[in-house]
Amino acid sequence: MNSDIQTVVVTGANRGIGLALIREYKKRGARVIGICRKPSAALEDSADSVITNIDVGTDDGVAKLAKALEGIPIDLLINNAGILSNEQLGDINYHSVIEQLNINALGPLRVTEALAAGLKPGAKVAMITSRMGSITDNGSGGYYGYRMSKAALNAAAMSLAKDLKTREIAVAILHPGFVQTEMVGGNGDISPDIAAERLAQRIDDTTLDNSGTFWHSNGEQLPW
């Protein structure tokens, strides 16, 4: 781990990739703070501290998070919380689309803006996005809400990379891979632990020079 990373904050930390990231950074010697709506025993056992009942889809929830972290300098913020639904043309649930845009795109922006004052100079922000947010890479259609939300997250992350650069804060835009989590029904080709290890390496590799670029956790740069 980079020696300057001391305090790591992870949203959506109670299971899956978020929990694996907590464990990865704890193994690396960081102080890890897990953020979630509902806690899990695994998270309680793994994190240094846990902040619960945080809904990144609401202004009040994020304000509560900011208050809980007030005065704590943050070296790395990982925006991982997200939801997934599959809408197909002819049967699009627009409530679901809006919910995904709110949680997956606006949520990370809300959190980053609310915690920006606590980000140390030289800190990093990581957005756990998806290659499904790539317009170039869309070869199968469907998943309207998820694709739109991740494309919007990528756009927000690029703007954050520009706006935070003056404070020497770099932004990583990262696809974790097809990971075996509850979100995808346990399907996938890599475990959350492998995904977390790869994501941490990509975060290590993130600098002000490549801030705002879009990467697969396996080291492949992805198209917009």
C-alpha angles and dihedrals in degrees: 000000000000107000092232093063108095109140119040123187119196126186121207087029103150097087146354120017093353093056091045090052090051090053093044094053092042088054088051091056100256128139102247127202117193121209122197146139095237122021125229130208089239092056093045088053094047109040129071088226136000128210111199138188091043115146109190088196093072133063090222092053093052092045087055089052093050091051092049091052097041111136095014112118110223123212098180130018115191114194101202106143113115147139134220133208130163117229120183127199109269092029105051116157101208092191087060091048092052092046091053092048089051097047101032101038110018093036096064090043092051091049095046093048092046093049097037094102089058095051109107121228104271093026123138134226119204123197114201099211131151139248083237084078089065112102092196092051097050104116101151110038124212125087090090098172096043095046093046093046094051092046088052090048090052090052092049091048091053091053090048089052089056096043097045096044092088087062091049091247115144125207123215119201106199139182108202096204128244097318128191100243138136089256090070096034094259093300121130141099101250134045123245089249093057091045091051093049091051093045091051089053091051089050089051088053094050114107137163087264095060098028112138097027123128120240141177112227088243090067099262116133110231129218123243 
